[in-house]
Amino acid sequence: MTYTLQESLVVPAPPETVYSVVSDVTRTGEWSPQCHRCRWDSSARGPGARFTGYNRTPEREWSTTSEVVADVPAEHFAWSVGPGRVEWGFRLRAVPGGTELTEYTRTTPMIAEVFAERYGERAEEELAQRREAARIGIPATLEALRALFESR
């Protein structure tokens, strides 16, 4: 019941610049098709820092608590939703013309337990919907980020 998805594209900016944008969770609403706002839960930053994400789709609205699990400037920024259920992140690599930006997500075995408890026999269907949203959302997010950097 777990899955991993990822996609990459090149954005026209150096890794340090791209990192400064994608690691500023308060800007997530500028590029995410689902998360319209994030706020840090305290002044802490780096691994262990927590933030709340506010999400919406045409069907529902919800919030999540996430914890930063990777914070390597110009290389990797990631967070765990739940924490421990789903990891989302960005990997960055300098390439000619800018930065290869990879967005990924992976669920953990804990998601099966949480969804079974929350949705019962609909758990697999609900997880499939989340997977499909990520499959569509990752390239949309990357394209929005590329457009943001192209407009600079």
QUIJOWO-V943001 format. One record per residue. PSI is psi in radians with two decimals (NA if undefined). D_LAST is the distance of its C-alpha to the last C-alpha in whole Angstrom. Layout:
psi=[PSI & PSI]
d_last=[D_LAST & D_LAST]
//
This chain:
psi=[-0.06 & 2.85 & 2.81 & 2.34 & 2.60 & 2.67 & 2.77 & 2.71 & 2.94 & 2.28 & 2.52 & 1.17 & 2.69 & 2.72 & -0.65 & -0.70 & -0.78 & -0.78 & -0.75 & -0.48 & -0.95 & -0.39 & -0.07 & 1.52 & -0.39 & -0.21 & -0.01 & -0.64 & -0.29 & -0.39 & -0.28 & 2.32 & -0.17 & -0.71 & 1.93 & -0.20 & 2.54 & 2.63 & 2.47 & 2.49 & -0.24 & -3.05 & -0.10 & 2.53 & 2.89 & -3.08 & 2.33 & -0.33 & 2.52 & 2.62 & 2.77 & 2.31 & 2.41 & 2.06 & 2.67 & 2.55 & 3.03 & -0.43 & -0.50 & 2.92 & 2.53 & 2.92 & 2.75 & 2.70 & 2.30 & 2.71 & 2.29 & 2.24 & -0.26 & 2.28 & 1.39 & 1.79 & 2.35 & 0.12 & -0.82 & 2.26 & 2.23 & 2.75 & 2.68 & 2.15 & 2.32 & -0.87 & 2.83 & -0.07 & -0.83 & 2.36 & 2.38 & 2.60 & 3.02 & 2.33 & 2.48 & 2.49 & 2.23 & 2.31 & 2.84 & 2.27 & -0.04 & -2.19 & 2.25 & 2.04 & 2.12 & 2.20 & 2.42 & 2.81 & 2.58 & 2.39 & 2.75 & 2.88 & -0.44 & -0.49 & -0.63 & -0.75 & -0.82 & -0.81 & -0.64 & -0.72 & -0.74 & -0.71 & -0.07 & -2.29 & -0.16 & 0.07 & -0.83 & -0.68 & -0.76 & -0.73 & -0.65 & -0.66 & -0.72 & -0.72 & -0.78 & -0.70 & -0.70 & -0.71 & -0.66 & -0.67 & -0.61 & -0.93 & -0.56 & -0.72 & -0.82 & -0.73 & -0.70 & -0.68 & -0.73 & -0.77 & -0.68 & -0.78 & -0.57 & -0.48 & -0.14 & NA]
d_last=[41 & 38 & 35 & 32 & 29 & 26 & 23 & 20 & 17 & 15 & 11 & 9 & 9 & 13 & 15 & 15 & 11 & 12 & 15 & 14 & 12 & 15 & 18 & 17 & 19 & 19 & 15 & 17 & 18 & 14 & 15 & 18 & 21 & 24 & 23 & 22 & 22 & 23 & 24 & 26 & 29 & 30 & 28 & 29 & 26 & 27 & 29 & 31 & 29 & 29 & 27 & 28 & 26 & 27 & 27 & 28 & 29 & 31 & 34 & 33 & 31 & 32 & 31 & 31 & 31 & 29 & 30 & 27 & 29 & 27 & 24 & 24 & 21 & 18 & 21 & 22 & 22 & 24 & 27 & 30 & 31 & 34 & 34 & 36 & 35 & 32 & 29 & 26 & 23 & 20 & 21 & 19 & 20 & 18 & 19 & 18 & 15 & 13 & 15 & 17 & 17 & 20 & 21 & 25 & 27 & 31 & 34 & 37 & 41 & 40 & 39 & 42 & 44 & 42 & 41 & 45 & 46 & 43 & 44 & 47 & 48 & 45 & 43 & 42 & 41 & 39 & 37 & 37 & 35 & 32 & 32 & 31 & 29 & 27 & 27 & 25 & 23 & 22 & 20 & 19 & 17 & 16 & 15 & 13 & 11 & 10 & 9 & 7 & 5 & 6 & 4 & 0]
//
